[in-house]
């Protein structure tokens, strides 16, 4: 069966399912017994169709719409499940599926953050005098040249304060990149680019001043995970913005409402990982464990997070 025939044959059932989901307004009992039973039947059919579509035509745009319909219907069909089970399922499976489904947005968010960072880092190495004017006062301590072999001249408390300033900034960026999606994603892109420039400039100046290793030891333990989380929440914001720019067959309001729930779930699922990054910043960074230890912690956290995105999302086949 080719794609056109598949869509032509299955579309009426998908559209009927979408109408029932819309009529329910989030509560399956509003449909009445006959329609509620029909909702369950159509959901199972659409879930099976989605499994076929993901396998045969994973890159086609219609798969995204079908995922949205099936996802909203799933919540209605299984809303009677206990909250504890739902919460367990969300953190064990559904969160990772939501992240993995935003592949294009993830790539774009990473480019918007790390692209400017790379350019700013190269520029700051070439013209440190001009680049120094971009650095906020709390970051200047690691960008100032020091004698060879000297440390940053910061006490343990000052090192912790510097690391905490970066962590606090990253928390703010995480939520700003999501909230910026409401401005058609433009604000999300600007926040990513600005912080990429800041990241690259600080790293470039610190490296040029001979403080690259010291900076690395202060931020890498929690920084790898934090930057990953910024990319994830920014991807949710970009998808939210795209729902306004390209609503498809829906009105812009309907498209925004449909995308808002999964986007918010991405942010909520990311929050515990931000707490973990904060704990690492609070306990590992001040310990002065050394380059090997902080690198191991930072890289391990990053690898574990993205491995979960890949592996747990594969178990998220429709029920």
C-alpha positions as CSV (number, residue, x, y, z in Angstrom):
1,X,0.0,0.0,0.0
2,X,1.4,3.4,-0.9
3,X,1.1,6.5,1.2
4,X,-1.7,8.2,-0.7
5,X,-3.9,5.2,-0.5
6,X,-3.2,4.6,3.1
7,X,-4.2,8.2,4.0
8,X,-7.2,8.2,1.8
9,X,-8.6,5.0,3.4
10,X,-7.8,5.8,7.0
11,X,-8.4,9.5,7.1
12,X,-12.2,9.3,7.8
13,X,-11.5,7.3,11.0
14,X,-8.8,9.7,12.2
15,X,-11.1,12.7,11.6
16,X,-13.9,11.0,13.5
17,X,-11.5,10.4,16.4
18,X,-10.4,14.0,16.3
19,X,-14.0,15.2,16.4
20,X,-14.7,13.0,19.4
21,X,-11.6,14.3,21.2
22,X,-12.7,17.9,20.5
23,X,-16.2,17.2,21.8
24,X,-14.9,15.6,25.0
25,X,-13.2,18.8,26.1
26,X,-10.7,16.7,28.1
27,X,-13.3,14.4,29.8
28,X,-14.4,11.2,28.1
29,X,-17.6,11.0,30.2
30,X,-18.9,14.1,28.4
31,X,-19.4,12.0,25.3
32,X,-21.9,9.5,26.7
33,X,-21.5,5.7,26.7
34,X,-21.9,5.0,22.9
35,X,-19.5,7.7,21.9
36,X,-17.1,6.8,24.6
37,X,-17.0,3.2,23.4
38,X,-16.5,4.5,19.8
39,X,-13.7,6.7,21.1
40,X,-11.9,3.6,22.4
41,X,-12.4,1.7,19.2
42,X,-11.2,4.6,17.0
43,X,-8.2,5.1,19.3
44,X,-7.0,1.5,19.0
45,X,-7.4,1.7,15.2
46,X,-5.5,5.0,15.0
47,X,-2.7,3.7,17.3
48,X,-2.3,0.7,15.0
49,X,-2.2,3.1,12.0
50,X,0.4,5.2,13.7
51,X,2.6,2.2,14.3
52,X,2.5,1.4,10.6
53,X,3.1,5.0,9.6
54,X,6.1,5.4,11.8
55,X,7.6,2.3,10.3
56,X,6.9,3.0,6.7
57,X,6.8,6.8,6.3
58,X,8.5,8.2,9.5
59,X,9.5,11.5,7.8
60,X,6.1,12.4,6.3
61,X,4.4,15.4,7.9
62,X,1.1,13.6,8.3
63,X,2.7,11.3,11.0
64,X,3.1,14.4,13.3
65,X,-0.6,15.2,13.1
66,X,-1.6,11.5,13.6
67,X,0.7,11.4,16.7
68,X,-1.0,14.5,18.1
69,X,-4.5,12.9,17.6
70,X,-3.5,9.6,19.1
71,X,-1.7,11.3,22.0
72,X,-4.7,13.3,22.9
73,X,-7.1,10.4,22.5
74,X,-4.8,8.2,24.7
75,X,-5.2,10.6,27.6
76,X,-9.0,10.3,27.3
77,X,-9.1,6.5,26.9
78,X,-6.8,5.9,29.9
79,X,-7.8,8.7,32.1
80,X,-9.3,6.3,34.6
81,X,-5.8,4.9,35.4
82,X,-4.5,5.9,38.8
83,X,-2.5,9.0,39.1
84,X,0.4,7.2,40.6
85,X,0.6,4.8,37.7
86,X,0.2,7.7,35.3
87,X,3.1,9.6,36.9
88,X,5.3,6.6,36.9
89,X,4.5,6.0,33.2
90,X,5.2,9.6,32.4
91,X,8.7,9.7,33.9
92,X,9.5,6.2,32.8
93,X,8.3,6.5,29.2
94,X,6.1,9.3,28.0
95,X,8.6,12.2,28.8
96,X,11.3,10.5,26.8
97,X,8.9,10.0,23.9
98,X,7.9,13.7,23.9
99,X,11.6,14.7,23.8
100,X,12.5,12.3,21.0
101,X,9.5,13.4,18.9
102,X,11.0,16.8,18.7
103,X,14.1,15.8,16.7
104,X,14.1,18.6,14.2
105,X,13.4,21.2,16.9
106,X,16.2,19.7,19.0
107,X,18.7,20.0,16.2
108,X,17.6,23.6,15.5
109,X,17.9,24.6,19.2
110,X,21.3,23.1,19.5
111,X,22.5,25.0,16.4
112,X,21.1,28.2,17.7
113,X,22.9,27.7,21.0
114,X,26.2,26.2,20.0
115,X,26.6,27.9,16.6
116,X,26.9,31.4,18.2
117,X,29.0,29.9,21.0
118,X,31.6,28.6,18.6
119,X,31.7,31.9,16.6
120,X,31.9,34.0,19.8
121,X,34.6,31.8,21.2
122,X,36.8,32.2,18.1
123,X,36.2,35.9,18.0
124,X,37.1,36.4,21.7
125,X,40.3,34.6,21.1
126,X,41.2,36.9,18.2
127,X,40.0,40.1,19.8
128,X,39.8,39.7,23.6
129,X,39.8,43.5,24.2
130,X,36.5,44.0,22.4
131,X,35.0,40.7,23.6
132,X,35.7,41.6,27.3
133,X,33.0,44.3,27.0
134,X,30.3,41.7,26.6
135,X,31.1,39.9,29.9
136,X,28.9,40.5,33.0
137,X,30.9,41.5,36.1
138,X,30.2,38.1,37.8
139,X,32.1,36.2,35.1
140,X,35.1,38.5,34.7
141,X,37.2,36.7,37.3
142,X,37.9,33.7,35.0
143,X,38.7,35.9,32.0
144,X,41.5,37.9,33.5
145,X,45.1,36.8,32.6
146,X,47.2,35.3,35.5
147,X,50.8,34.1,35.8
148,X,51.5,30.7,34.5
149,X,50.5,28.0,37.0
150,X,48.5,30.4,39.1
151,X,44.9,29.5,40.1
152,X,42.0,31.9,39.8
153,X,42.7,33.6,43.0
154,X,39.2,32.7,44.3
155,X,38.3,31.3,47.6
156,X,36.1,28.2,47.8
157,X,33.1,30.3,48.5
158,X,33.9,32.6,45.6
159,X,34.3,29.6,43.3
160,X,31.0,28.2,44.5
161,X,29.3,31.6,43.9
162,X,30.7,31.8,40.4
163,X,29.4,28.3,39.6
164,X,26.1,29.1,41.2
165,X,25.8,32.2,39.0
166,X,26.1,30.1,35.9
167,X,23.6,27.6,37.2
168,X,21.1,30.3,38.1
169,X,21.5,31.8,34.6
170,X,21.0,28.4,33.0
171,X,17.8,27.9,35.0
172,X,16.5,31.2,33.8
173,X,17.5,30.4,30.2
174,X,15.8,27.0,30.4
175,X,12.4,28.6,31.2
176,X,12.8,31.6,28.9
177,X,13.5,29.5,25.9
178,X,10.2,27.6,26.5
179,X,8.2,30.7,27.3
180,X,9.6,32.5,24.2
181,X,7.8,30.0,22.0
182,X,4.6,32.1,22.4
183,X,6.3,34.8,20.3
184,X,6.3,32.4,17.3
185,X,9.6,31.0,18.5
186,X,11.5,34.2,17.8
187,X,12.2,35.0,21.4
188,X,13.4,31.4,22.0
189,X,15.9,31.8,19.1
190,X,17.1,35.1,20.4
191,X,17.6,33.8,24.0
192,X,19.5,30.8,22.7
193,X,21.7,32.9,20.4
194,X,22.5,35.5,23.1
195,X,23.4,32.9,25.7
196,X,25.4,31.0,23.1
197,X,27.4,34.2,22.5
198,X,27.9,34.6,26.3
199,X,29.0,31.0,26.7
200,X,31.5,31.2,23.8
201,X,32.9,34.6,24.8
202,X,33.5,33.5,28.5
203,X,35.1,30.2,27.4
204,X,37.2,31.9,24.7
205,X,38.4,34.7,27.0
206,X,39.1,32.2,29.8
207,X,41.1,30.0,27.5
208,X,43.0,32.9,26.1
209,X,43.9,34.0,29.6
210,X,45.1,30.6,30.5
211,X,42.1,29.8,32.8
212,X,40.4,27.3,30.5
213,X,41.1,24.3,32.7
214,X,39.9,26.2,35.8
215,X,36.7,27.3,34.2
216,X,36.1,23.7,32.9
217,X,36.5,22.3,36.4
218,X,34.0,24.8,37.8
219,X,31.2,24.2,35.3
220,X,31.5,20.9,33.5
221,X,30.1,18.7,36.3
222,X,26.6,20.3,36.0
223,X,27.1,22.2,32.8
224,X,26.8,19.3,30.3
225,X,23.4,18.3,31.7
226,X,22.2,21.9,32.0
227,X,23.0,22.7,28.4
228,X,21.2,19.5,27.3
229,X,18.1,20.6,29.3
230,X,18.3,24.1,27.7
231,X,18.2,22.5,24.3
232,X,15.3,20.3,25.2
233,X,13.1,23.1,26.6
234,X,14.0,25.3,23.8
235,X,12.9,22.6,21.4
236,X,9.5,22.6,23.1
237,X,9.3,26.4,22.8
238,X,10.2,26.2,19.1
239,X,7.5,23.6,18.4
240,X,5.1,25.8,20.3
241,X,6.1,28.7,18.1
242,X,5.8,26.6,14.9
243,X,2.2,25.7,15.9
244,X,1.4,29.4,15.5
245,X,3.4,29.9,12.3
246,X,2.1,26.7,10.5
247,X,-1.1,25.5,12.1
248,X,-2.0,23.1,9.3
249,X,-5.6,22.4,8.9
250,X,-6.5,23.8,12.3
251,X,-7.0,27.3,13.4
252,X,-3.9,28.9,15.1
253,X,-5.7,28.8,18.4
254,X,-6.5,25.1,18.1
255,X,-2.9,24.4,16.9
256,X,-1.5,26.3,19.8
257,X,-3.7,24.5,22.4
258,X,-2.8,21.1,20.9
259,X,0.9,21.8,21.1
260,X,0.8,23.6,24.5
261,X,0.0,20.5,26.6
262,X,2.9,18.3,25.3
263,X,5.3,21.3,25.4
264,X,4.4,21.9,29.1
265,X,4.8,18.2,29.9
266,X,8.3,18.4,28.4
267,X,9.1,21.3,30.8
268,X,7.6,19.5,33.8
269,X,9.5,16.3,33.0
270,X,12.8,18.3,32.7
271,X,12.4,20.0,36.1
272,X,13.7,17.0,38.2
273,X,16.8,16.9,36.0
274,X,17.3,20.6,36.8
275,X,17.1,19.7,40.4
276,X,19.7,17.0,39.9
277,X,22.0,19.5,38.2
278,X,21.6,21.9,41.1
279,X,22.6,19.1,43.5
280,X,25.7,18.4,41.5
281,X,26.5,22.1,41.5
282,X,26.0,22.3,45.2
283,X,28.0,19.3,46.3
284,X,30.4,18.2,43.6
285,X,31.6,21.6,42.3
286,X,32.7,23.1,45.7
287,X,34.6,19.9,46.5
288,X,37.4,20.7,44.1
289,X,37.5,17.1,43.0
290,X,39.8,17.7,40.0
291,X,39.6,17.6,36.2
292,X,39.1,13.8,35.8
293,X,36.4,13.6,38.5
294,X,34.3,16.5,37.2
295,X,34.7,15.4,33.6
296,X,33.5,11.9,34.6
297,X,30.4,13.3,36.4
298,X,29.5,15.8,33.7
299,X,29.9,13.4,30.7
300,X,28.2,10.6,32.5
301,X,25.2,12.7,33.3
302,X,25.0,13.9,29.7
303,X,25.3,10.4,28.2
304,X,22.8,8.9,30.6
305,X,20.2,11.6,29.8
306,X,20.5,11.2,26.0
307,X,20.7,7.5,26.2
308,X,17.4,7.5,28.1
309,X,15.9,9.7,25.3
310,X,16.9,7.2,22.7
311,X,16.2,4.0,24.6
312,X,13.1,4.8,26.6
313,X,11.3,6.5,23.7
314,X,11.6,3.3,21.7
315,X,9.4,1.5,24.4
316,X,6.7,4.2,23.9
317,X,4.7,2.4,21.2
318,X,1.0,3.1,21.3
319,X,-0.9,1.0,23.8
